[in-house]
């Protein structure tokens, strides 16, 4: 199985005019955290709106999202500054752990991604993105 990586994630889910800078940051070890931190408050500016199939601060509690997780039992690449760190884990486990944290989390699957923004006053926005 081929896992999605940062380059695939950026090329699939990030707006064209934001890709080059974000890819540079993801591939530069000293700027990697800066790339991830961009999703704390700027996810709306980074994500390709055409790829968003669900979003909201309650997304991880919606039946449609839980159904999506059940249908996509796969290992995902996870990035976070939080206790999750960086590595591979099953989608359902990654979502459960991301829901308990407060920092930005990127969960990358084969043709989808789940983005959790940083918890702020009033909630934490979440996005489910999909591509063919």
C-alpha positions as a LaTeX table, in Angstrom:
\begin{tabular}{lrrr}
\hline
Residue & $x$ (\AA) & $y$ (\AA) & $z$ (\AA) \\
\hline
Unk1 & 0.00 & 0.00 & 0.00 \\
Unk2 & 1.31 & 3.45 & $-0.89$ \\
Unk3 & 0.81 & 5.96 & 1.88 \\
Unk4 & 0.14 & 9.59 & 1.19 \\
Unk5 & 3.00 & 11.84 & 2.15 \\
Unk6 & 3.33 & 15.58 & 2.63 \\
Unk7 & 3.96 & 16.20 & $-1.08$ \\
Unk8 & 0.83 & 14.27 & $-2.10$ \\
Unk9 & $-1.15$ & 16.01 & 0.64 \\
Unk10 & $-0.06$ & 19.47 & $-0.50$ \\
Unk11 & $-0.64$ & 18.75 & $-4.20$ \\
Unk12 & $-4.05$ & 17.18 & $-3.53$ \\
Unk13 & $-5.60$ & 19.39 & $-0.85$ \\
Unk14 & $-3.84$ & 22.76 & $-0.74$ \\
Unk15 & $-4.71$ & 25.79 & $-2.89$ \\
Unk16 & $-2.30$ & 26.14 & $-5.82$ \\
Unk17 & $-0.96$ & 29.53 & $-4.74$ \\
Unk18 & $-0.01$ & 28.16 & $-1.28$ \\
Unk19 & 1.62 & 24.89 & $-2.36$ \\
Unk20 & 5.21 & 25.94 & $-3.07$ \\
Unk21 & 5.79 & 27.64 & 0.28 \\
Unk22 & 4.08 & 24.91 & 2.29 \\
Unk23 & 6.02 & 22.16 & 0.49 \\
Unk24 & 9.27 & 24.02 & 1.17 \\
Unk25 & 8.41 & 24.20 & 4.86 \\
Unk26 & 7.36 & 20.54 & 5.10 \\
Unk27 & 10.63 & 19.38 & 3.51 \\
Unk28 & 12.89 & 21.66 & 5.55 \\
Unk29 & 13.46 & 20.13 & 9.02 \\
Unk30 & 13.89 & 23.53 & 10.66 \\
Unk31 & 10.60 & 24.80 & 9.19 \\
Unk32 & 8.51 & 21.63 & 9.46 \\
Unk33 & 6.72 & 22.77 & 12.62 \\
Unk34 & 5.98 & 26.13 & 11.00 \\
Unk35 & 4.20 & 24.31 & 8.16 \\
Unk36 & 2.07 & 22.36 & 10.61 \\
Unk37 & 1.35 & 25.45 & 12.68 \\
Unk38 & $-0.09$ & 27.19 & 9.61 \\
Unk39 & $-3.11$ & 24.92 & 10.08 \\
Unk40 & $-3.75$ & 26.26 & 13.58 \\
Unk41 & $-5.39$ & 29.49 & 12.41 \\
Unk42 & $-5.07$ & 29.57 & 8.62 \\
Unk43 & $-6.62$ & 26.31 & 7.42 \\
Unk44 & $-9.38$ & 28.15 & 5.55 \\
Unk45 & $-6.75$ & 30.05 & 3.61 \\
Unk46 & $-4.68$ & 26.95 & 2.82 \\
Unk47 & $-7.21$ & 24.24 & 1.96 \\
Unk48 & $-8.64$ & 23.79 & $-1.52$ \\
Unk49 & $-12.36$ & 24.45 & $-0.99$ \\
Unk50 & $-13.27$ & 22.07 & $-3.85$ \\
Unk51 & $-11.81$ & 19.17 & $-1.84$ \\
Unk52 & $-13.71$ & 19.82 & 1.41 \\
Unk53 & $-16.62$ & 17.40 & 1.75 \\
Unk54 & $-17.38$ & 18.10 & 5.41 \\
Unk55 & $-16.32$ & 20.64 & 8.00 \\
Unk56 & $-17.27$ & 22.10 & 11.36 \\
Unk57 & $-16.31$ & 22.07 & 15.01 \\
Unk58 & $-18.71$ & 19.15 & 15.61 \\
Unk59 & $-17.62$ & 17.10 & 12.58 \\
Unk60 & $-16.02$ & 14.34 & 14.67 \\
Unk61 & $-19.38$ & 13.76 & 16.38 \\
Unk62 & $-21.52$ & 13.54 & 13.23 \\
Unk63 & $-22.92$ & 10.24 & 12.02 \\
Unk64 & $-21.75$ & 10.93 & 8.43 \\
Unk65 & $-18.18$ & 11.34 & 9.62 \\
Unk66 & $-18.31$ & 8.23 & 11.79 \\
Unk67 & $-19.65$ & 6.31 & 8.77 \\
Unk68 & $-16.73$ & 7.62 & 6.69 \\
Unk69 & $-14.27$ & 6.36 & 9.31 \\
Unk70 & $-15.94$ & 2.94 & 9.37 \\
Unk71 & $-15.73$ & 2.71 & 5.57 \\
Unk72 & $-12.03$ & 3.70 & 5.50 \\
Unk73 & $-10.27$ & 1.29 & 7.80 \\
Unk74 & $-6.74$ & 2.07 & 6.78 \\
Unk75 & $-3.42$ & 3.17 & 8.17 \\
Unk76 & $-2.83$ & 6.92 & 7.84 \\
Unk77 & 0.15 & 9.21 & 8.20 \\
Unk78 & $-0.38$ & 11.60 & 11.11 \\
Unk79 & 1.40 & 14.88 & 11.85 \\
Unk80 & 0.96 & 16.92 & 15.03 \\
Unk81 & 2.90 & 19.13 & 17.41 \\
Unk82 & 0.72 & 17.62 & 20.13 \\
Unk83 & 1.37 & 14.33 & 21.93 \\
Unk84 & 0.50 & 12.44 & 18.71 \\
Unk85 & 3.76 & 13.47 & 17.11 \\
Unk86 & 4.37 & 12.02 & 13.67 \\
Unk87 & 3.83 & 8.51 & 12.40 \\
Unk88 & 1.41 & 5.90 & 11.12 \\
Unk89 & $-1.77$ & 4.69 & 12.81 \\
Unk90 & $-5.28$ & 3.50 & 11.94 \\
Unk91 & $-7.70$ & 6.27 & 10.93 \\
Unk92 & $-10.16$ & 5.58 & 13.77 \\
Unk93 & $-7.39$ & 5.72 & 16.38 \\
Unk94 & $-5.89$ & 8.90 & 14.88 \\
Unk95 & $-9.27$ & 10.68 & 14.94 \\
Unk96 & $-9.95$ & 9.59 & 18.50 \\
Unk97 & $-6.57$ & 10.83 & 19.71 \\
Unk98 & $-6.75$ & 14.04 & 17.67 \\
Unk99 & $-10.14$ & 14.80 & 19.22 \\
Unk100 & $-8.56$ & 14.76 & 22.68 \\
Unk101 & $-5.75$ & 17.16 & 21.82 \\
Unk102 & $-5.61$ & 20.89 & 21.29 \\
Unk103 & $-2.98$ & 21.43 & 18.58 \\
Unk104 & $-3.31$ & 21.19 & 14.79 \\
Unk105 & $-3.38$ & 17.61 & 13.47 \\
Unk106 & $-3.11$ & 16.39 & 9.86 \\
Unk107 & $-4.33$ & 12.86 & 9.13 \\
Unk108 & $-3.42$ & 11.73 & 5.62 \\
Unk109 & $-5.07$ & 8.75 & 3.96 \\
Unk110 & $-4.77$ & 7.39 & 0.42 \\
Unk111 & $-7.36$ & 9.70 & $-1.15$ \\
Unk112 & $-8.54$ & 11.75 & 1.81 \\
Unk113 & $-7.29$ & 13.92 & 4.64 \\
Unk114 & $-8.68$ & 15.01 & 7.99 \\
Unk115 & $-7.49$ & 18.33 & 9.40 \\
Unk116 & $-8.01$ & 19.45 & 12.98 \\
Unk117 & $-7.16$ & 23.10 & 13.67 \\
Unk118 & $-5.89$ & 24.35 & 17.01 \\
Unk119 & $-8.46$ & 24.57 & 19.79 \\
Unk120 & $-9.39$ & 28.18 & 20.40 \\
Unk121 & $-12.19$ & 30.04 & 22.11 \\
Unk122 & $-15.45$ & 28.76 & 20.68 \\
Unk123 & $-14.18$ & 25.43 & 19.37 \\
Unk124 & $-11.86$ & 23.68 & 17.02 \\
Unk125 & $-12.63$ & 23.49 & 13.33 \\
Unk126 & $-12.23$ & 20.19 & 11.52 \\
Unk127 & $-12.18$ & 19.34 & 7.82 \\
Unk128 & $-12.64$ & 16.16 & 5.81 \\
Unk129 & $-11.13$ & 16.43 & 2.35 \\
Unk130 & $-11.39$ & 13.94 & $-0.50$ \\
Unk131 & $-9.97$ & 13.53 & $-4.01$ \\
Unk132 & $-10.45$ & 10.92 & $-6.73$ \\
\hline
\end{tabular}
